[in-house]
Structures are given as structure tokens and as C-alpha cells.
Amino acid sequence: MKTIHKHRLKVVNEVQELRLPEEGKVLRVDYIPQEAIIFMWVEVDADTVIDTPKEVRTFKVFNTGSGIPNNARYIGTTINQMKPDAYHVYETERLT
């Protein structure tokens, strides 16, 4: 059995860390104008939610026209319907 969890990403120009199971699959990203935040829904195995060790995964929000590193993996795009802005979410490699 699986379940879906919601996580927040700030609309900032910096890498953000989330603790997620390695196999967690991002399903959707949406910008919520009332909170000026991006929500990201991640599907995980429900049987291991509590006891599964989580790894730190890193994400970054890019504006249209921003340079995106070659090693970043596209997650999704969401649009601010109140302004002419689009936000592109990528998973980045964690710096050790």
C-alpha cells in the first residue's frame, strides 16, 4: 500500500533540503498564492513511512530564464496565476 505526503518548498533562490524516503516519487507541484509557497506531493510506501530511514534530498526552484545545472532533474512546473511567473522545480545533487 502507498500513501501521499505533502511537503513545502519556498519560492527562493537557494537549495532546500527535505527528508524523504529514497524511493519517494514526486507526483505534483502547485503554487499556492494565498501562502506564496509551493506544495509538492510525494508518493511513498505506507508500510514503511514511520520506520524507514529517510535521506536528505535537495530541491531548487528556478524562475523561467534562470540557468539550471546539468545534473539537476526536472520535477515539475507550476504557475502563479496572480502574476506572470512560472516556477520550475528540480531535484539537485546534494553537496557533501
N, CA, C and O atoms as a GROMACS GRO file, in nm:
protein
  384
    1MET      N    1   0.084  -0.117   0.000
    1MET     CA    2   0.000   0.000   0.000
    1MET      C    3   0.089   0.124   0.000
    1MET      O    4   0.198   0.125   0.057
    2LYS      N    5   0.039   0.229  -0.065
    2LYS     CA    6   0.112   0.355  -0.072
    2LYS      C    7   0.031   0.466  -0.010
    2LYS      O    8  -0.089   0.452   0.013
    3THR      N    9   0.097   0.577   0.018
    3THR     CA   10   0.031   0.697   0.067
    3THR      C   11   0.100   0.818   0.005
    3THR      O   12   0.211   0.807  -0.048
    4ILE      N   13   0.035   0.932   0.011
    4ILE     CA   14   0.091   1.054  -0.045
    4ILE      C   15   0.106   1.156   0.067
    4ILE      O   16   0.014   1.177   0.146
    5HIS      N   17   0.224   1.218   0.074
    5HIS     CA   18   0.252   1.321   0.174
    5HIS      C   19   0.279   1.453   0.103
    5HIS      O   20   0.331   1.456  -0.009
    6LYS      N   21   0.241   1.562   0.169
    6LYS     CA   22   0.259   1.696   0.115
    6LYS      C   23   0.378   1.763   0.184
    6LYS      O   24   0.392   1.757   0.306
    7HIS      N   25   0.462   1.827   0.103
    7HIS     CA   26   0.580   1.899   0.154
    7HIS      C   27   0.579   2.040   0.098
    7HIS      O   28   0.521   2.066  -0.008
    8ARG      N   29   0.645   2.131   0.169
    8ARG     CA   30   0.651   2.271   0.127
    8ARG      C   31   0.788   2.306   0.071
    8ARG      O   32   0.892   2.260   0.119
    9LEU      N   33   0.786   2.389  -0.033
    9LEU     CA   34   0.908   2.450  -0.086
    9LEU      C   35   0.886   2.601  -0.090
    9LEU      O   36   0.782   2.648  -0.136
   10LYS      N   37   0.983   2.675  -0.042
   10LYS     CA   38   0.976   2.821  -0.050
   10LYS      C   39   1.013   2.864  -0.192
   10LYS      O   40   1.089   2.797  -0.261
   11VAL      N   41   0.959   2.978  -0.233
   11VAL     CA   42   0.995   3.035  -0.362
   11VAL      C   43   1.116   3.126  -0.338
   11VAL      O   44   1.103   3.248  -0.328
   12VAL      N   45   1.232   3.062  -0.329
   12VAL     CA   46   1.358   3.133  -0.303
   12VAL      C   47   1.465   3.077  -0.396
   12VAL      O   48   1.451   2.969  -0.451
   13ASN      N   49   1.571   3.153  -0.411
   13ASN     CA   50   1.680   3.113  -0.500
   13ASN      C   51   1.790   3.042  -0.420
   13ASN      O   52   1.906   3.084  -0.422
   14GLU      N   53   1.753   2.936  -0.351
   14GLU     CA   54   1.851   2.858  -0.276
   14GLU      C   55   1.806   2.712  -0.272
   14GLU      O   56   1.688   2.682  -0.288
   15VAL      N   57   1.901   2.624  -0.250
   15VAL     CA   58   1.871   2.481  -0.240
   15VAL      C   59   1.798   2.455  -0.109
   15VAL      O   60   1.833   2.511  -0.005
   16GLN      N   61   1.695   2.371  -0.115
   16GLN     CA   62   1.615   2.337   0.002
   16GLN      C   63   1.624   2.186   0.026
   16GLN      O   64   1.616   2.107  -0.068
   17GLU      N   65   1.639   2.148   0.150
   17GLU     CA   66   1.653   2.007   0.186
   17GLU      C   67   1.523   1.953   0.245
   17GLU      O   68   1.458   2.018   0.327
   18LEU      N   69   1.486   1.833   0.200
   18LEU     CA   70   1.371   1.761   0.256
   18LEU      C   71   1.415   1.620   0.291
   18LEU      O   72   1.493   1.559   0.218
   19ARG      N   73   1.366   1.568   0.402
   19ARG     CA   74   1.395   1.430   0.440
   19ARG      C   75   1.283   1.342   0.386
   19ARG      O   76   1.169   1.347   0.432
   20LEU      N   77   1.318   1.262   0.285
   20LEU     CA   78   1.223   1.176   0.216
   20LEU      C   79   1.281   1.037   0.200
   20LEU      O   80   1.404   1.021   0.195
   21PRO      N   81   1.195   0.935   0.191
   21PRO     CA   82   1.248   0.803   0.156
   21PRO      C   83   1.312   0.810   0.017
   21PRO      O   84   1.266   0.883  -0.070
   22GLU      N   85   1.417   0.734  -0.001
   22GLU     CA   86   1.488   0.735  -0.128
   22GLU      C   87   1.396   0.705  -0.246
   22GLU      O   88   1.411   0.763  -0.354
   23GLU      N   89   1.302   0.612  -0.225
   23GLU     CA   90   1.213   0.572  -0.334
   23GLU      C   91   1.090   0.661  -0.346
   23GLU      O   92   1.004   0.636  -0.431
   24GLY      N   93   1.078   0.766  -0.263
   24GLY     CA   94   0.965   0.857  -0.272
   24GLY      C   95   0.956   0.920  -0.411
   24GLY      O   96   1.056   0.969  -0.464
   25LYS      N   97   0.837   0.919  -0.468
   25LYS     CA   98   0.816   0.967  -0.605
   25LYS      C   99   0.733   1.095  -0.601
   25LYS      O  100   0.620   1.095  -0.553
   26VAL      N  101   0.790   1.204  -0.654
   26VAL     CA  102   0.716   1.330  -0.660
   26VAL      C  103   0.609   1.319  -0.768
   26VAL      O  104   0.638   1.284  -0.882
   27LEU      N  105   0.485   1.348  -0.729
   27LEU     CA  106   0.373   1.336  -0.821
   27LEU      C  107   0.328   1.469  -0.879
   27LEU      O  108   0.283   1.476  -0.993
   28ARG      N  109   0.339   1.576  -0.800
   28ARG     CA  110   0.284   1.703  -0.844
   28ARG      C  111   0.345   1.818  -0.764
   28ARG      O  112   0.382   1.801  -0.648
   29VAL      N  113   0.353   1.934  -0.828
   29VAL     CA  114   0.389   2.058  -0.759
   29VAL      C  115   0.284   2.163  -0.794
   29VAL      O  116   0.238   2.171  -0.908
   30ASP      N  117   0.247   2.244  -0.695
   30ASP     CA  118   0.150   2.352  -0.716
   30ASP      C  119   0.188   2.474  -0.634
   30ASP      O  120   0.225   2.463  -0.518
   31TYR      N  121   0.178   2.590  -0.697
   31TYR     CA  122   0.199   2.716  -0.627
   31TYR      C  123   0.067   2.758  -0.564
   31TYR      O  124  -0.036   2.760  -0.630
   32ILE      N  125   0.070   2.792  -0.435
   32ILE     CA  126  -0.049   2.835  -0.362
   32ILE      C  127  -0.033   2.984  -0.331
   32ILE      O  128   0.042   3.020  -0.240
   33PRO      N  129  -0.102   3.071  -0.407
   33PRO     CA  130  -0.080   3.216  -0.391
   33PRO      C  131  -0.117   3.269  -0.253
   33PRO      O  132  -0.055   3.363  -0.206
   34GLN      N  133  -0.216   3.212  -0.186
   34GLN     CA  134  -0.254   3.260  -0.054
   34GLN      C  135  -0.141   3.247   0.047
   34GLN      O  136  -0.132   3.323   0.143
   35GLU      N  137  -0.053   3.148   0.024
   35GLU     CA  138   0.059   3.126   0.116
   35GLU      C  139   0.194   3.161   0.053
   35GLU      O  140   0.296   3.158   0.121
   36ALA      N  141   0.194   3.195  -0.077
   36ALA     CA  142   0.317   3.225  -0.152
   36ALA      C  143   0.420   3.112  -0.134
   36ALA      O  144   0.537   3.136  -0.106
   37ILE      N  145   0.372   2.988  -0.150
   37ILE     CA  146   0.455   2.870  -0.128
   37ILE      C  147   0.423   2.766  -0.234
   37ILE      O  148   0.315   2.766  -0.293
   38ILE      N  149   0.518   2.677  -0.258
   38ILE     CA  150   0.495   2.565  -0.348
   38ILE      C  151   0.475   2.441  -0.263
   38ILE      O  152   0.555   2.410  -0.175
   39PHE      N  153   0.366   2.370  -0.290
   39PHE     CA  154   0.345   2.240  -0.227
   39PHE      C  155   0.388   2.132  -0.325
   39PHE      O  156   0.367   2.143  -0.445
   40MET      N  157   0.448   2.027  -0.271
   40MET     CA  158   0.495   1.914  -0.351
   40MET      C  159   0.439   1.787  -0.288
   40MET      O  160   0.460   1.762  -0.169
   41TRP      N  161   0.369   1.707  -0.368
   41TRP     CA  162   0.310   1.583  -0.319
   41TRP      C  163   0.400   1.466  -0.359
   41TRP      O  164   0.437   1.452  -0.475
   42VAL      N  165   0.433   1.382  -0.260
   42VAL     CA  166   0.527   1.273  -0.280
   42VAL      C  167   0.461   1.141  -0.240
   42VAL      O  168   0.409   1.128  -0.129
   43GLU      N  169   0.465   1.044  -0.331
   43GLU     CA  170   0.411   0.910  -0.303
   43GLU      C  171   0.519   0.825  -0.237
   43GLU      O  172   0.632   0.815  -0.286
   44VAL      N  173   0.481   0.762  -0.124
   44VAL     CA  174   0.574   0.676  -0.050
   44VAL      C  175   0.503   0.547  -0.011
   44VAL      O  176   0.380   0.540  -0.014
   45ASP      N  177   0.580   0.448   0.025
   45ASP     CA  178   0.525   0.320   0.070
   45ASP      C  179   0.466   0.340   0.210
   45ASP      O  180   0.537   0.376   0.303
   46ALA      N  181   0.336   0.316   0.224
   46ALA     CA  182   0.266   0.338   0.352
   46ALA      C  183   0.316   0.246   0.462
   46ALA      O  184   0.311   0.283   0.579
   47ASP      N  185   0.362   0.127   0.427
   47ASP     CA  186   0.406   0.032   0.528
   47ASP      C  187   0.536   0.072   0.595
   47ASP      O  188   0.570   0.022   0.702
   48THR      N  189   0.610   0.160   0.532
   48THR     CA  190   0.741   0.195   0.587
   48THR      C  191   0.755   0.343   0.619
   48THR      O  192   0.866   0.392   0.639
   49VAL      N  193   0.645   0.416   0.624
   49VAL     CA  194   0.651   0.560   0.647
   49VAL      C  195   0.719   0.594   0.778
   49VAL      O  196   0.804   0.683   0.782
   50ILE      N  197   0.685   0.526   0.886
   50ILE     CA  198   0.737   0.561   1.018
   50ILE      C  199   0.879   0.508   1.039
   50ILE      O  200   0.964   0.581   1.090
   51ASP      N  201   0.905   0.385   1.001
   51ASP     CA  202   1.033   0.323   1.034
   51ASP      C  203   1.140   0.334   0.926
   51ASP      O  204   1.256   0.299   0.950
   52THR      N  205   1.104   0.380   0.809
   52THR     CA  206   1.201   0.386   0.701
   52THR      C  207   1.302   0.498   0.724
   52THR      O  208   1.264   0.611   0.751
   53PRO      N  209   1.430   0.466   0.712
   53PRO     CA  210   1.528   0.574   0.720
   53PRO      C  211   1.506   0.668   0.602
   53PRO      O  212   1.484   0.624   0.489
   54LYS      N  213   1.513   0.794   0.630
   54LYS     CA  214   1.493   0.893   0.524
   54LYS      C  215   1.626   0.956   0.489
   54LYS      O  216   1.712   0.976   0.575
   55GLU      N  217   1.640   0.987   0.363
   55GLU     CA  218   1.763   1.053   0.320
   55GLU      C  219   1.731   1.200   0.294
   55GLU      O  220   1.616   1.236   0.270
   56VAL      N  221   1.834   1.282   0.300
   56VAL     CA  222   1.817   1.423   0.268
   56VAL      C  223   1.821   1.436   0.117
   56VAL      O  224   1.920   1.402   0.053
   57ARG      N  225   1.712   1.486   0.061
   57ARG     CA  226   1.705   1.512  -0.082
   57ARG      C  227   1.695   1.662  -0.101
   57ARG      O  228   1.630   1.731  -0.023
   58THR      N  229   1.759   1.712  -0.205
   58THR     CA  230   1.766   1.857  -0.224
   58THR      C  231   1.689   1.899  -0.348
   58THR      O  232   1.693   1.832  -0.451
   59PHE      N  233   1.621   2.011  -0.336
   59PHE     CA  234   1.538   2.065  -0.442
   59PHE      C  235   1.567   2.214  -0.456
   59PHE      O  236   1.607   2.281  -0.361
   60LYS      N  237   1.546   2.264  -0.577
   60LYS     CA  238   1.562   2.408  -0.600
   60LYS      C  239   1.454   2.454  -0.696
   60LYS      O  240   1.419   2.384  -0.790
   61VAL      N  241   1.402   2.574  -0.669
   61VAL     CA  242   1.300   2.636  -0.753
   61VAL      C  243   1.370   2.737  -0.843
   61VAL      O  244   1.442   2.825  -0.795
   62PHE      N  245   1.348   2.725  -0.974
   62PHE     CA  246   1.406   2.816  -1.072
   62PHE      C  247   1.297   2.898  -1.139
   62PHE      O  248   1.189   2.847  -1.167
   63ASN      N  249   1.326   3.024  -1.163
   63ASN     CA  250   1.236   3.107  -1.242
   63ASN      C  251   1.263   3.081  -1.390
   63ASN      O  252   1.371   3.035  -1.428
   64THR      N  253   1.166   3.111  -1.472
   64THR     CA  254   1.185   3.100  -1.617
   64THR      C  255   1.303   3.187  -1.659
   64THR      O  256   1.313   3.302  -1.618
   65GLY      N  257   1.392   3.131  -1.740
   65GLY     CA  258   1.509   3.203  -1.788
   65GLY      C  259   1.632   3.187  -1.701
   65GLY      O  260   1.741   3.229  -1.740
   66SER      N  261   1.618   3.127  -1.583
   66SER     CA  262   1.733   3.105  -1.495
   66SER      C  263   1.818   2.990  -1.547
   66SER      O  264   1.767   2.899  -1.612
   67GLY      N  265   1.947   2.994  -1.518
   67GLY     CA  266   2.036   2.885  -1.553
   67GLY      C  267   2.012   2.765  -1.461
   67GLY      O  268   2.001   2.780  -1.340
   68ILE      N  269   2.004   2.648  -1.521
   68ILE     CA  270   1.977   2.525  -1.446
   68ILE      C  271   2.097   2.431  -1.462
   68ILE      O  272   2.138   2.405  -1.575
   69PRO      N  273   2.153   2.380  -1.353
   69PRO     CA  274   2.269   2.292  -1.362
   69PRO      C  275   2.237   2.166  -1.445
   69PRO      O  276   2.124   2.117  -1.444
   70ASN      N  277   2.336   2.116  -1.515
   70ASN     CA  278   2.318   1.997  -1.599
   70ASN      C  279   2.278   1.874  -1.518
   70ASN      O  280   2.208   1.786  -1.570
   71ASN      N  281   2.320   1.867  -1.393
   71ASN     CA  282   2.292   1.747  -1.313
   71ASN      C  283   2.158   1.756  -1.238
   71ASN      O  284   2.126   1.665  -1.161
   72ALA      N  285   2.082   1.862  -1.258
   72ALA     CA  286   1.952   1.876  -1.192
   72ALA      C  287   1.847   1.795  -1.270
   72ALA      O  288   1.851   1.788  -1.392
   73ARG      N  289   1.754   1.734  -1.195
   73ARG     CA  290   1.649   1.651  -1.256
   73ARG      C  291   1.514   1.721  -1.242
   73ARG      O  292   1.472   1.756  -1.132
   74TYR      N  293   1.448   1.742  -1.356
   74TYR     CA  294   1.320   1.814  -1.360
   74TYR      C  295   1.213   1.738  -1.283
   74TYR      O  296   1.196   1.618  -1.299
   75ILE      N  297   1.139   1.812  -1.198
   75ILE     CA  298   1.029   1.756  -1.120
   75ILE      C  299   0.895   1.805  -1.173
   75ILE      O  300   0.803   1.725  -1.196
   76GLY      N  301   0.883   1.936  -1.194
   76GLY     CA  302   0.757   1.990  -1.243
   76GLY      C  303   0.758   2.141  -1.248
   76GLY      O  304   0.850   2.206  -1.196
   77THR      N  305   0.655   2.197  -1.312
   77THR     CA  306   0.639   2.342  -1.326
   77THR      C  307   0.504   2.381  -1.269
   77THR      O  308   0.406   2.308  -1.285
   78THR      N  309   0.500   2.496  -1.203
   78THR     CA  310   0.375   2.550  -1.150
   78THR      C  311   0.371   2.699  -1.180
   78THR      O  312   0.475   2.764  -1.191
   79ILE      N  313   0.252   2.752  -1.193
   79ILE     CA  314   0.234   2.891  -1.236
   79ILE      C  315   0.164   2.970  -1.127
   79ILE      O  316   0.070   2.923  -1.064
   80ASN      N  317   0.212   3.093  -1.107
   80ASN     CA  318   0.145   3.188  -1.019
   80ASN      C  319   0.038   3.256  -1.103
   80ASN      O  320   0.071   3.338  -1.189
   81GLN      N  321  -0.088   3.225  -1.080
   81GLN     CA  322  -0.197   3.280  -1.159
   81GLN      C  323  -0.221   3.429  -1.133
   81GLN      O  324  -0.291   3.495  -1.210
   82MET      N  325  -0.164   3.482  -1.025
   82MET     CA  326  -0.182   3.624  -0.991
   82MET      C  327  -0.076   3.713  -1.055
   82MET      O  328  -0.094   3.835  -1.060
   83LYS      N  329   0.031   3.656  -1.103
   83LYS     CA  330   0.141   3.730  -1.167
   83LYS      C  331   0.186   3.650  -1.289
   83LYS      O  332   0.150   3.533  -1.303
   84PRO      N  333   0.262   3.710  -1.375
   84PRO     CA  334   0.312   3.634  -1.490
   84PRO      C  335   0.440   3.556  -1.455
   84PRO      O  336   0.542   3.572  -1.523
   85ASP      N  337   0.434   3.474  -1.351
   85ASP     CA  338   0.552   3.399  -1.306
   85ASP      C  339   0.526   3.249  -1.314
   85ASP      O  340   0.418   3.200  -1.282
   86ALA      N  341   0.629   3.177  -1.356
   86ALA     CA  342   0.626   3.031  -1.353
   86ALA      C  343   0.746   2.985  -1.272
   86ALA      O  344   0.853   3.046  -1.278
   87TYR      N  345   0.728   2.878  -1.195
   87TYR     CA  346   0.834   2.823  -1.111
   87TYR      C  347   0.860   2.680  -1.154
   87TYR      O  348   0.767   2.600  -1.170
   88HIS      N  349   0.987   2.647  -1.173
   88HIS     CA  350   1.028   2.516  -1.221
   88HIS      C  351   1.106   2.448  -1.109
   88HIS      O  352   1.209   2.498  -1.064
   89VAL      N  353   1.057   2.333  -1.064
   89VAL     CA  354   1.118   2.262  -0.951
   89VAL      C  355   1.208   2.152  -1.004
   89VAL      O  356   1.168   2.072  -1.089
   90TYR      N  357   1.331   2.149  -0.953
   90TYR     CA  358   1.430   2.047  -0.990
   90TYR      C  359   1.485   1.984  -0.865
   90TYR      O  360   1.499   2.049  -0.761
   91GLU      N  361   1.517   1.855  -0.874
   91GLU     CA  362   1.592   1.789  -0.768
   91GLU      C  363   1.739   1.802  -0.804
   91GLU      O  364   1.778   1.773  -0.917
   92THR      N  365   1.818   1.843  -0.709
   92THR     CA  366   1.961   1.865  -0.733
   92THR      C  367   2.043   1.762  -0.656
   92THR      O  368   1.994   1.699  -0.563
   93GLU      N  369   2.166   1.747  -0.696
   93GLU     CA  370   2.255   1.657  -0.622
   93GLU      C  371   2.299   1.728  -0.495
   93GLU      O  372   2.332   1.847  -0.496
   94ARG      N  373   2.300   1.653  -0.388
   94ARG     CA  374   2.340   1.710  -0.260
   94ARG      C  375   2.492   1.726  -0.256
   94ARG      O  376   2.566   1.635  -0.295
   95LEU      N  377   2.536   1.842  -0.209
   95LEU     CA  378   2.679   1.867  -0.193
   95LEU      C  379   2.724   1.806  -0.062
   95LEU      O  380   2.661   1.828   0.042
   96THR      N  381   2.833   1.729  -0.065
   96THR     CA  382   2.881   1.668   0.059
   96THR      C  383   3.002   1.741   0.112
   96THR      O  384   3.056   1.703   0.215
   0.00000   0.00000   0.00000
